[in-house]
Amino acid sequence: MPMIRRRTLSEDAHELRQLIMGDGHFVPVLVMTLLSLLFTVMEGSLRWMQALTALFFVGTLMLALWRSGVSRPVFRTCALFSAGVAAFAVVGLFVPGDWGDDSHLSTMVLRGLLALVILLTFAVVLRAAVRQTRVTLDTLAAALTSYLLIGVFFSLVYRIIDGATGGFFAQTPAPTPNDFMYFSFVSLTTTGYGDLTAASGVPRGAVIFELILGQVYLVTIISLVVSHLGRDRVPGALARGIRDADSGPDADSDPSESPEPT
């Protein structure tokens, strides 16, 4: 009579963790994103804080690439680009003059590069999230990370517009990084307190785009992740948003095998 091996407590705990958390690839990426957001709010006009913020964003991208398991050519290309952005940010610490001022060309270039870094991070994380075959808290962490990156991305876009046009807000001529981050997330969540509003022209056009993108993301990606949490799904169903991964066994049956009428 064959012996039946009993499962140990550690094996049960590991299986439970896999069901709830999955592989846990994107929880550290979510933490890094939150830290990057915090440093962006705190940076002010300090050069070393601006460089440190850039390094955190670059580090978030590299961590997302590593955790998502992209191909080596993609990883190397993004690593070279990230190294260039980090070097550009660090060089700014030793350049005399107005480097770091909102209207300085080098500052706007750095923010543009950081916006590209955030956009790449968003694409990497979202791609990995929609390719997972089981929706876990790890998938939710990836979706929340992407949502936060939208807000950070637009805060940088607004700062670039402010430096190029000389005024983004109608209420204050000298906004702080905290103002831009606050306004971006207030717009993303459609809260609309009204204490800060975009000036007419290009600023309002950018805000409208963020409003639409934020709402579309909430009603598609976030809602689908929450509704399928802990359930298996068809690969790619989350991306399409129209297929139910938990359809009954009849959905997978061959119509040619149905019984003939008597």
N, C-alpha and C positions, 0 to 999 in steps of 0.2 A: 504494500500500500504506500503510495508516494506521500512524502511529508509535505505539509502545507506551511510555507513560511509566513509567519505573522508580520504584518507591517509594524514598523517602529513608530514611535511618536514623532521623531524627527522627519521621517518620510511623510507622515500625515501633515505636519506643519509646512513642509516644503511644497506639497501639492496644494495646500490651502493658499499659500503665498502666491503660487503661480496662477491660481484661479482669480485671485483678487488683484495682484499687482502686475502679473505678467513677468516680463524680464526686467522691469524696473529701469529701462534704458534712459527715460526722459525725465525722471524726477530730479536728477542732478542738473539737467539742462534748465528745468524750471527754476531751480534755486539760483543758478548763475544768471538767469534772466532777471530775477527779482533783485539780485545784487547790482547788476548793471543799471537797472532802473533807479535804484537808490543812489548810486554814484552820479547818475545824470542829474538828479534833482539837487545834489549837494555841490556840484562842481563849481557853480558861479563863474567868476572870471579867473580863477586860479589855474595856471598852466599845468601844474603837476596833477591837479584833479582832472583836467580835461584829458591829459595823457593816460591817466589811470583808468578813466572811463572807457577810452578807446581800447585799452588792453583787455578790459573785461568783456567788451563786445566781441573782440577778436577771439578771446578764450571761449566765449559761449559758442561761437561758430565752430571752432575746432572740436569742442566737446560734442556738439550735435553731429558733426560729420563722423566722429569716431563711434558714437553710440548708434548711429543709424546704419553703419556698415556699408558705406558707399564704396565704389570701386577705387582702386589705387590712383588711376589717372585723375579722377575727380578730386580725390583727397589732396593730391599733390598740387593741382592747379589752385584749389582754394587755399591751400597752405601758403603758396607763394604770394597770392594776393593778400592774404591776411598779414603775412610778414611785412609786405610793403606798406600796408596801412599802419601797422604798429610802428615801423621805423619812421614813417612820416609824422606820427604823433609824438614820438620821443624826440625827434630832431627839433620840434617846435619848442622844447624846453630850453634850448640853447641859442635860439635865434632872437637877436635883439629887435626891438620895435614893438609894433602893435599886434603881434601874433597873439591870438586869443580873443581879440575884439570881434564883436558880432559882424561888423561890416568889413572886416579884413578878408581879402581874397583867400588867403591860406586857411583861415578858419572855416570859410564856406566850403572850400575843397575838402577839408578834413571831415566836415559833417556830411558832405555828399558821399564820401567813401564809407563812412560809418553807416549811412543809410543803405548802401549797397551790401555791406556786411550783414545788416539786420534782414534785408530782403533775402539774401542767400540762406540765412539761418531759418527764416520763416519757411522757405521752400523745402529745405532739408527735413525739418521737423514735421511739417504737414504731410509730405510725401511718405515718410516712415509711418505716420499715424494711420493713414488711409490704407496702407498695405498690410496692416496687422489683421490676422484672421480671427482673433478673439479680442473683444473690447474689454479692457481692464482699466484699473486706475492709472496704469502707465499710459494708456491711450488718452485718458482724460487729461493727464499731465501734459502730454504733447499738444493736445488741442488748446489747453489754457496757455501754454507757452506761446503758441502761434498767435493767440488773441492778444496777449500782452505785447508781443513784438509789433503788432499793427499799431498800437498806441504809441510805442516808442519811436517807430518809423515816422509817423506823422508829426511827432513833436520835433524831430530833426528837420523834416521838410518845412515846418512852420518857421523854424529858426533860420533856415536858409532864405526863405521868402522875406523874413523880417530884415535880414542883413542886406538883401538885394534891393528891396523897395523902400527901406527906411522906416517901416512901420507896419506891423501885422495887426495889432489890436487897436480898437477905437478908443479904449479907455486910458491906456498908459503908453507913453513914448519910450519907456525904458523897461521892458519886461525882463524877468529873470528866467533861468532855465526851469525853475519850479513852475512859473506861470505857463510856460509852453507845455510841460508835461501834464499839469493839471487840466489845462484847456483841452488837450488832446484826448484824455480819458473821459472827461465830461462830455465831449462830442461823440466819442466812440460808443459810450453807453447811452447816448441821447438823454442825459440828465438835464442839461441846459439851465444852470442856475442864473445866468444872465449877468454875472459880475464881470465877465470878460466876453467880449464879442469880437469877431473878425471884422476888419475894415473892408470896405467895398473893393471889388475887383478880384485879383488873383487870390487873396486870402480866403474869401468866401467860397470861391470855386474849389479850393483844396479841402475846405471843411465839408462841403457837400459830398465830395468823393469819399471822405472818411466816414461820414454818416451812413452812406449807402453800403459801403464795404463792411462796416461793423455790423449792421443789421442783417445783411445777407449771411455773414459768417455765423452769427448767433442762431439764426433760424435753420441753418443747414448743418454745419459741422458740429457745433456744440450740442444742439438738440438731438442729433442722431447718436452722438457718443453717449449722452446721458440715457437715452431711451434704450440703447443696446448694451448698457454696462453689464458685464458679467456673462454675456452671451456670445456664442459663436456666430460668425456671419460669413457670407460668401466673399472671397477676396475681391476688393474693389467696390463692394456694395456701399460702403461709407462714402466713397468719392462720388458715386453716381447719385446716391441719396434716394433711389427710387425702388430698390429691391429689398425685400425683407429676407434676412438670412435665416430666420426661424420659421420659414414656411413648413407646412406639414409634409409628410412623406409622399403625398400625392403629387407635390410639385416636381419631384425628381423622377417620377415614373414615366415610362415611355408610353405615349398615347397609343402606339401600335399594339401594346400588350393589353389594352382594355378588352373586356369580354364582349363577344358578339351578342347582339340582341337575339332572343329566342322567338 
